[in-house]
Amino acid sequence: MTPLLIALGVLLALVVAVGLWAAGIYNSLVTLRNRFKNAFAQIDVQLKRRYDLIPNLVEVAKGYMKHESSTLEAVIKARNIAAAAAQTVAADPASASAMKQLVSAEAGLGGALSRLMVVSEQYPDLKANQNMLQLTEELTSTENKVSFARQAYNDSVMQYNNAREVFPNVIFAGMFGFQSAELFKIDDPTERNAPKVSFN
């Protein structure tokens, strides 16, 4: 074997090794990206459940709170804005701007629901209504599921972002369009708690 063939063989082996290494990085980034997208899909399921419960809650409250139509309308409006924002994020969970809009919309919905619960405290018959009690229990349960799903999503996003930002992955991430993912976080500390929906 001539030295030229040996050199070409070593060069070819080196190119194959680098190619396999790059493919491994690419595949791990794809896997992590798909994992955080799936984690958002789990949030989306719980958000849709909550969005479906809210109109029922408003309908029950409407019968008792005839003079509070602005509060009820604010809840429905906030729910519709949040549902639209969730659909936008569901289409592209990697979009930082869409995630920020969802976080903002969810904060608005949480505030509207909190106002509804405060106002409903003034209506003892509403508080005792079995449908209202059941709906608030389901809503509370759903809020807890949203919190757990959000935590799992944020964990997946953190793992993905860490993997795409370390060297040498950052080179391939930029080359192949792996953008940073946005955490589903709440910036205002007063909005961190789920809306209180209990009638005890």
Secondary structure, DSSP 4 states (H G I P E B T S, - for coil): --HHHHHHHHHHHHHHHHHHHHHHHHHHHHHHHHHHHHHHHHHHHHHHHHHHHHHHHHHHHHTT-GGGHHHHHHHHHHHHHHHHHHHHHHH-TT-HHHHHHHHHHHHHHHHHHHHHHHHHTT-HHHHH-HHHHHHHHHHHHHHHHHHHHHHHHHHHHHHHHHHHHSTTHHHHHHHTT-PPPPP----SGGGSSPPP----
